[in-house]
Amino acid sequence: MAKCNHCGKATTFGHSRSFSQRATNRKFKPNLQKVSVLEKGRLVKKTLCAKCIKTLGKSLA
């Protein structure tokens, strides 16, 4: 369920690099939040990333 309902942003993988440049696996998790959104005149609960929440707020203003 760790996925944005609007843009599909999900967990990605990469490497942590120590001072000696040793690569260890790590996760990059999106900033997901549960939000109530007006959709076709109804309140709908969605899981959105912070960027999508920000752009939806801009479109309303």
Number of C-alpha atoms within 10 A of each C-alpha: 6 16 17 21 15 12 11 11 17 16 12 10 10 11 12 12 12 9 5 6 8 9 11 10 9 12 11 11 13 17 15 20 14 12 14 13 16 10 9 7 7 9 11 11 12 15 19 25 23 14 14 17 17 11 10 12 10 9 7 6 5
